[in-house]
Amino acid sequence: MIAIDGPLTPPDAPDDLDRLCERLFTRGAFQKRCKPGLSQHGYGRALRKAAAETAAQVSHLADTTPIGKAIIPGTAIIEAFPNAFLGVLLEDERFAMSKAARRKKFDWLYDHAVEAGVFETLLGYVGWRNECLLQKIMAEYDHERRAAWICLLTAACAAVGKSEAVGDEAGGWIWLPSAELWAAWARNGLAGNRAAVSARSSQAPV
């Protein structure tokens, strides 16, 4: 199982595709807590290209048993979004504390996840009860290695069938921890955003 921190779209998706999985995290509480950049324009398109190239380079390392909702046919390669992965696991009161600058948001989320015991809970949930591994994750301060740890945990959740894939077949899926671990604000927020997006779609002219 390989998780890539970048927007993965189906091979035939147009460059300007507005992805549902991204739109669902740009509304409501997610907007200021773990909002993704939209990947259909500007720098986002470059990220899509880089993610696709990365997937192509590592596809020979992935399990040949495809995972459900895999974007790349015949592989176990999925999309990670570290900010949302951590954000949905933090309780509402955490976000009432001092806010992080946008460019430091991920590290702010990671620090709070350490304080809140998120990693201990998550490792136990996926069956990886290992004190040495836990301490390595909690003691990490390098930004890039922290992101790599979250990609590993994203893959672990998917590999054991304890994940939540948010999105659709047209635009791809963002993989997160199982919804039963999410804070109430995140579960309610996603449900509300899905309803809003669905209502908006039904009102669009035919």
N, C-alpha and C positions, 0 to 999 in steps of 0.2 A: 504494500500500500504506500502510495506517495502522495503527499499533500503539498501543493504549490501555492505560495502566497502571491497570487496574481489572478486577474480575471481570465477564466477559461471559458471560451465559447465554443459551440459546435463548429466543426470544420467549414460548414457552408453558411455560417452566420455572417451577415453584412457588417462592414466596419462601423456603420452608424446605428447598429441595433441598440435600442434602449432596453436594458436588461431589467426584468422584473425583480430578480434577486437583489439588485442594487437599490431599486426604487423602494422596496419594502423597508429598507433601513435608512431612508432619508427623511422620513416623516416622524412627527411626534417626538417622544422622548429620545429616540435613537439619534435624532438630528444633532444633538449636542453631546451625545454620550459615545457613540461608536458608528458614526456615519461614514460610509465608503465614498470614495470619489467616483463620479460617473465615468465609465470607460468608453463611451461612444464618441468622445471628442477630445481634442487637445492632448495633454499628457496621457490621458487614459488610453488612447489608441496605442501609444507606444508601449504601455504596460501590457495591453492585450497581446501585442506582437511578441514582447519579451516572454510572457507566460507561455504562449504557444510554442516558441522556440525552445524554452526550457523543457516543456513536456515532451517534445520530439527528441531531445537529447537524452532524456532519462527513461523513455518508454521501455527500453530493453531491460531495465532493472525492475520494472513493476510486475506484479503478479499477473499472469496471463488469464487468470480467472476474473472476468470483468465484474465490477461491483455495480449494483443497480444504480441507475441515474448517472452512469459514467459518461462524461462528455466525449472522451476519446474512445471510440469503439474497441472492444477487446482488451482494455487495460483497467487497472485499479489505480487510476490517477484522479485526484479530486482537488477542488479549490478550497484553500484555507483563507480565512479573513481574521487574523489575530485580534484586531480591536474588538470585533463583535464577539469572538469566541470568549474573550475575557469579560467584556462588558455585560453580556447576558447573565453571567454567573455572580455578578456583584449586586448586593441589595441596594434598594433605592437610596437609603441614607448615605451610602458611600459617595454618591454624586452630589450631595448637598455640601460636601467638604470643599476645600479650596480647589478651584479648577486648574487643569493643566493647560499650558499653551498647546495649540493645535499640533505643532510639530513634535511635541513631547507627549502627546496623548497616550500612545502605546505604553511607554515606560511608566506613566502615571497609573494606567490600568494594571500593569504587571505588579507594581509595588503594592497596590491595594489588594490584588489577588493574593499576594504573599501574606499580607497582614490578616486577611479574612480567612485564611486556611483553605482557599479554593483548591490549591494543587493537591493537598493531602486528600481532600474529598474526591477529587477527580481521579487520582491514581487508584484509590480504593474502588471506585465505581467501575473502572475498566479492568480491574484485576491485576494491577501493577503495584502491589504493595511492596515497595522497595525503599528502605530508608535512605540508602546511598543515592539513589536516583532522585528522590524527593529533595534531599539537601542540595544536590547539584542544581536543580531547577530553581529552588528558592534563593540560592546564593549567587545566581547569575546576574551580572550587571551590564554586560555588553549588549547593546541594542540588537545587533544582528543575531547573536546567539540566542537571545531571548526569543526573537521571532522564530528561529529554527526550532526551539523547544515547543512553541505553540503549534507549529506545523506538525511536529511529531505527535503531539497530543491529539490534534485533529485527525491524523491518520489512525491513531490508536482507537479513538471513539468509533470511527467508521469501520475499522477492521473487526471489532467485536460486536457490531450492530447496535451501538448505543450512541447514535448521533441523530441530528435533525438537519435534513437537507432542505434549504429554503431556495425556491426559485421555480423554474419551469424548463421544459425540454427545449424551448426556442432559444433561451438565453443562457442556460446553464444553472448550476446550483452552488450555493455557498454552504459549506458543511460546518456545523456547529455541534456542541455537546447536546446530548439528549435533552429535550424540552423539560423533562421532569426535574432537571437540575437548575433550570433557569429561575431567576428571581421573578416574583409576581409581575413587576412592572414590565419586564421584557416579554413575558407570555402574553399579557394583556395588550401591550403595545403592538406586537406583531399581529395579533388577531384583529385589532382595530385597523391597522394599516392594510391588511389583506381585504377587509371589508370595504375600506375606502377605495382601494384600487379597483376592486371588483365592481363597485357601484359606478365609478367613473367610466370603466370600460363599457358597462351596459348602457350608459347614456351617450356614448360616442355615436356620431352619425354613421349609418350604414352606407 
